[in-house]
Amino acid sequence: MASLDDSQKLRGDVLRDDLETYRKIENWGASLFLGSIGLTFKQLLEWDRSCDATKRLILPDSAFILPAFIGIVAFVFLRVVNFRSHKVATQLHKLSGNGTGASLLGSLGWIIAMIPLVFGYSTAWYLSVGIEPRQSMLRWVIVMGCVLLVLALFRHIQCRRKESAS
């Protein structure tokens, strides 16, 4: 019986370390993606609207949608990390006998993942204002992002219901 308690303590320690690691990855990931979107936006803006001919660079219109794509990648990455973090937290709560310990929605993970997505779309929108080819590409990226959001929300609720049933 004592070895079972020692193995449970060890499992609890490993789960706590995993949870801490996932939370750090989520925070660093959000910060790095926001920084990359901001720097990409700054550079594209400088290349596109610079009055100095030496700094002005002619890029294809599709390049100005890059911040939105970075936002989509950030959203997917952060949702996967948050899902794994939630899974470890649930295992830790079950091990301690406290139940699942989380709500069905899990809104903080969604908020953290949505920040780079919204920032990426906002910067891509700003870069495409008044330029029709960029706006039409951005519309397709917006549709793709909405489909991704619906699929992610559906999968999230499906996994949470499955967890609460078990």
Residue pairs with C-beta under 8 A, 6 or more apart in sequence:
8 95
11 95
12 92
12 95
12 96
15 88
15 91
15 92
15 95
16 92
18 88
19 85
19 88
19 89
19 92
22 81
22 82
22 84
22 85
22 88
23 85
25 81
26 78
26 81
26 82
26 85
26 109
26 112
27 112
29 74
29 77
29 78
29 81
30 74
30 78
30 112
30 113
30 115
30 116
33 70
33 71
33 73
33 74
33 77
33 78
33 116
34 74
34 115
34 116
34 119
36 70
37 67
37 70
37 71
37 74
37 116
37 119
37 120
37 123
38 119
38 123
40 66
40 67
40 70
40 123
41 67
41 123
41 126
41 127
44 59
44 63
44 64
44 66
44 67
44 127
45 127
46 55
47 55
47 56
47 57
47 59
48 56
48 57
48 59
48 64
48 127
50 56
61 128
61 131
61 133
61 134
61 137
62 137
64 124
64 127
64 128
64 134
65 124
65 128
65 134
65 137
65 138
65 141
66 124
67 119
67 120
67 121
67 123
67 124
67 127
68 120
68 121
68 123
68 124
68 138
68 141
68 142
68 145
69 120
69 141
70 116
70 120
71 116
71 117
71 118
71 119
71 120
71 121
71 124
71 145
72 117
72 120
72 141
72 144
72 145
72 148
74 113
74 116
74 117
74 120
75 113
75 114
75 116
75 117
75 145
75 148
75 149
75 152
76 148
76 152
78 109
78 112
78 113
78 116
79 109
79 110
79 113
79 152
79 156
82 106
82 109
82 110
82 112
82 113
83 109
83 156
83 159
85 109
86 102
86 106
86 109
89 101
89 102
90 100
90 101
90 102
90 163
93 99
93 100
93 101
93 102
94 100
100 163
100 164
102 160
104 157
104 160
104 161
104 164
105 160
106 156
106 160
110 156
117 145
121 141
121 142
121 145
124 138
124 141
125 138
127 134
128 134
128 135
128 137
128 138
129 135
